[in-house]
Amino acid sequence: MTLQEAAVQADAFAQEGSERELAELRAKWAEDLESAARSADFRERAVAFRAIGQFRWRQKEELLRRGLDDESPAARGSALLSLELLSRDHPSTINSVRSLLHNLATVDGNAAVRRLAIVCLRNGSAQRETIVLLDGLAEDDEAEPELRNAAAKVSQTLKRKPKPQAKK
């Protein structure tokens, strides 16, 4: 079984709520995942970053942060897919890497990575600077239509969320 196959199995366990089986699979594949994330081959790194989300491996969020800075668009995209999956029930996952996501959404050289970063921002809290950034991207006539549409949709979603409470 490859890491990719194990990740698919882990995703199935997570969806079924089979926590024990998922934990056993994590224990078995932890070293291989770490090794793949440090591989010189971008394809192995991409599989590793994607597997973090499929394994629902919250303890590996720091590794995902490294994936967001990877030189390969495939690896960055895989890290973003995992980040989006892990953040669905935990906005703090997005909030902790918000500045990196803002940067990816605005200046990454790969259009798919930019769109994925925008989609990830949907799962974070409704922070004003994020909404302003997304509105600016949505109104940018020079941006590709898919990016503009994604930014507009995520901005609208965030505007409907409750505003974060000011710290006292």
Order of alpha helices (4+ residues) and beta strands (2+ residues): alpha-alpha-alpha-alpha-alpha-alpha-alpha-alpha-alpha-alpha
